[in-house]
């Protein structure tokens, strides 16, 4: 895993939940762990790895993930067994 993805992983798992992580960086992290990022209608996106799935919306109009999106990403990564 590249150092930028490692930093994003650490940011996703930091407490309290951060609200300044770019969603694009979280998507790159998902791809780095082997997950498939599927486009949906509008801002919808589905992330799938094996039998683990996450359905969410990309943040808009800003680029930073909302705290609930970061928490959902953390739960998805924990389900995959990915931790910093």
Secondary structure, DSSP 8 states (H G I E B T S, - for coil): --HHHHHHHHHHH-SS--S--BHHHHHHHHHHTT-EEEE-STTEEEEEETTEEEEEE---SSSB--HHHHHHHHHHHHHHT---
